[in-house]
Amino acid sequence: PGEAGGPLTPRRVSSDLQHATAQLSLEHRDS
């Protein structure tokens, strides 16, 4: 409970970090 729209949980933060890192690496590889 509280993981859907509540406070950020470690798992949610980790997922967001991985997603952001993947996008960054993709953009960096593109340019």
Biopython code that builds the backbone (N, CA, C, O; Angstrom):
import numpy as np
from Bio.PDB.StructureBuilder import StructureBuilder

atoms = [
    (1, "PRO", "N", (0.836, -1.226, 0.000)),
    (1, "PRO", "CA", (0.000, 0.000, 0.000)),
    (1, "PRO", "C", (0.857, 1.257, 0.000)),
    (1, "PRO", "O", (1.933, 1.296, 0.597)),
    (2, "GLY", "N", (0.363, 2.272, -0.674)),
    (2, "GLY", "CA", (1.100, 3.529, -0.697)),
    (2, "GLY", "C", (2.156, 3.554, -1.783)),
    (2, "GLY", "O", (2.873, 4.546, -1.922)),
    (3, "GLU", "N", (2.268, 2.485, -2.555)),
    (3, "GLU", "CA", (3.295, 2.443, -3.595)),
    (3, "GLU", "C", (2.773, 3.018, -4.914)),
    (3, "GLU", "O", (3.551, 3.494, -5.740)),
    (4, "ALA", "N", (1.460, 2.971, -5.103)),
    (4, "ALA", "CA", (0.900, 3.422, -6.376)),
    (4, "ALA", "C", (1.048, 4.935, -6.520)),
    (4, "ALA", "O", (1.688, 5.405, -7.460)),
    (5, "GLY", "N", (0.466, 5.698, -5.602)),
    (5, "GLY", "CA", (0.510, 7.150, -5.748)),
    (5, "GLY", "C", (0.965, 7.823, -4.472)),
    (5, "GLY", "O", (0.836, 9.037, -4.320)),
    (6, "GLY", "N", (1.503, 7.026, -3.547)),
    (6, "GLY", "CA", (1.932, 7.587, -2.269)),
    (6, "GLY", "C", (3.381, 8.042, -2.324)),
    (6, "GLY", "O", (3.887, 8.387, -3.392)),
    (7, "PRO", "N", (4.042, 8.045, -1.188)),
    (7, "PRO", "CA", (5.438, 8.479, -1.115)),
    (7, "PRO", "C", (6.341, 7.569, -1.939)),
    (7, "PRO", "O", (6.019, 6.405, -2.179)),
    (8, "LEU", "N", (7.460, 8.110, -2.363)),
    (8, "LEU", "CA", (8.391, 7.330, -3.183)),
    (8, "LEU", "C", (9.012, 6.214, -2.358)),
    (8, "LEU", "O", (9.545, 6.443, -1.272)),
    (9, "THR", "N", (8.934, 4.994, -2.898)),
    (9, "THR", "CA", (9.569, 3.856, -2.223)),
    (9, "THR", "C", (10.909, 3.580, -2.895)),
    (9, "THR", "O", (11.109, 3.951, -4.051)),
    (10, "PRO", "N", (11.823, 2.934, -2.186)),
    (10, "PRO", "CA", (13.138, 2.622, -2.759)),
    (10, "PRO", "C", (13.017, 1.956, -4.127)),
    (10, "PRO", "O", (13.798, 2.237, -5.036)),
    (11, "ARG", "N", (12.025, 1.068, -4.261)),
    (11, "ARG", "CA", (11.877, 0.374, -5.541)),
    (11, "ARG", "C", (11.493, 1.371, -6.635)),
    (11, "ARG", "O", (12.002, 1.317, -7.754)),
    (12, "ARG", "N", (10.576, 2.286, -6.279)),
    (12, "ARG", "CA", (10.128, 3.272, -7.262)),
    (12, "ARG", "C", (11.288, 4.177, -7.653)),
    (12, "ARG", "O", (11.483, 4.474, -8.831)),
    (13, "VAL", "N", (12.053, 4.613, -6.661)),
    (13, "VAL", "CA", (13.187, 5.495, -6.933)),
    (13, "VAL", "C", (14.203, 4.771, -7.814)),
    (13, "VAL", "O", (14.732, 5.344, -8.766)),
    (14, "SER", "N", (14.468, 3.510, -7.489)),
    (14, "SER", "CA", (15.437, 2.745, -8.270)),
    (14, "SER", "C", (14.957, 2.614, -9.709)),
    (14, "SER", "O", (15.742, 2.748, -10.647)),
    (15, "SER", "N", (13.666, 2.351, -9.878)),
    (15, "SER", "CA", (13.124, 2.196, -11.225)),
    (15, "SER", "C", (13.262, 3.502, -12.005)),
    (15, "SER", "O", (13.696, 3.502, -13.157)),
    (16, "ASP", "N", (12.888, 4.623, -11.363)),
    (16, "ASP", "CA", (12.997, 5.917, -12.026)),
    (16, "ASP", "C", (14.450, 6.212, -12.387)),
    (16, "ASP", "O", (14.737, 6.726, -13.468)),
    (17, "LEU", "N", (15.368, 5.880, -11.468)),
    (17, "LEU", "CA", (16.783, 6.141, -11.731)),
    (17, "LEU", "C", (17.249, 5.329, -12.931)),
    (17, "LEU", "O", (17.943, 5.856, -13.801)),
    (18, "GLN", "N", (16.880, 4.068, -12.989)),
    (18, "GLN", "CA", (17.292, 3.225, -14.110)),
    (18, "GLN", "C", (16.741, 3.773, -15.423)),
    (18, "GLN", "O", (17.443, 3.802, -16.433)),
    (19, "HIS", "N", (15.480, 4.209, -15.404)),
    (19, "HIS", "CA", (14.855, 4.742, -16.615)),
    (19, "HIS", "C", (15.577, 6.010, -17.072)),
    (19, "HIS", "O", (15.877, 6.170, -18.255)),
    (20, "ALA", "N", (15.852, 6.907, -16.124)),
    (20, "ALA", "CA", (16.531, 8.159, -16.463)),
    (20, "ALA", "C", (17.931, 7.868, -16.985)),
    (20, "ALA", "O", (18.371, 8.481, -17.958)),
    (21, "THR", "N", (18.626, 6.944, -16.351)),
    (21, "THR", "CA", (19.986, 6.615, -16.794)),
    (21, "THR", "C", (19.959, 6.037, -18.199)),
    (21, "THR", "O", (20.816, 6.360, -19.022)),
    (22, "ALA", "N", (18.984, 5.188, -18.476)),
    (22, "ALA", "CA", (18.888, 4.593, -19.807)),
    (22, "ALA", "C", (18.658, 5.679, -20.851)),
    (22, "ALA", "O", (19.289, 5.665, -21.909)),
    (23, "GLN", "N", (17.758, 6.625, -20.564)),
    (23, "GLN", "CA", (17.494, 7.706, -21.512)),
    (23, "GLN", "C", (18.738, 8.557, -21.717)),
    (23, "GLN", "O", (19.059, 8.937, -22.843)),
    (24, "LEU", "N", (19.439, 8.855, -20.623)),
    (24, "LEU", "CA", (20.644, 9.679, -20.717)),
    (24, "LEU", "C", (21.677, 8.995, -21.594)),
    (24, "LEU", "O", (22.262, 9.626, -22.473)),
    (25, "SER", "N", (21.905, 7.713, -21.362)),
    (25, "SER", "CA", (22.918, 6.997, -22.138)),
    (25, "SER", "C", (22.498, 6.954, -23.609)),
    (25, "SER", "O", (23.340, 7.072, -24.499)),
    (26, "LEU", "N", (21.203, 6.786, -23.863)),
    (26, "LEU", "CA", (20.730, 6.754, -25.246)),
    (26, "LEU", "C", (20.977, 8.101, -25.917)),
    (26, "LEU", "O", (21.481, 8.150, -27.039)),
    (27, "GLU", "N", (20.629, 9.186, -25.244)),
    (27, "GLU", "CA", (20.829, 10.514, -25.815)),
    (27, "GLU", "C", (22.315, 10.771, -26.027)),
    (27, "GLU", "O", (22.714, 11.333, -27.047)),
    (28, "HIS", "N", (23.126, 10.362, -25.067)),
    (28, "HIS", "CA", (24.563, 10.603, -25.166)),
    (28, "HIS", "C", (25.134, 9.831, -26.358)),
    (28, "HIS", "O", (26.005, 10.329, -27.071)),
    (29, "ARG", "N", (24.633, 8.610, -26.566)),
    (29, "ARG", "CA", (25.125, 7.793, -27.673)),
    (29, "ARG", "C", (24.662, 8.386, -29.009)),
    (29, "ARG", "O", (25.336, 8.239, -30.028)),
    (30, "ASP", "N", (23.514, 9.053, -28.993)),
    (30, "ASP", "CA", (22.961, 9.598, -30.223)),
    (30, "ASP", "C", (23.794, 10.759, -30.745)),
    (30, "ASP", "O", (24.087, 10.836, -31.938)),
    (31, "SER", "N", (24.171, 11.657, -29.850)),
    (31, "SER", "CA", (24.868, 12.861, -30.270)),
    (31, "SER", "C", (26.355, 12.620, -30.491)),
    (31, "SER", "O", (27.084, 13.545, -30.850)),
]
sb = StructureBuilder()
sb.init_structure("model")
sb.init_model(0)
sb.init_chain("A")
sb.init_seg("    ")
for serial, (resi, resn, name, xyz) in enumerate(atoms, 1):
    if name == "N":
        sb.init_residue(resn, " ", resi, " ")
    sb.init_atom(name, np.array(xyz, "f"), 0.0, 1.0, " ", f" {name:<3s}", serial, name[0])
structure = sb.get_structure()
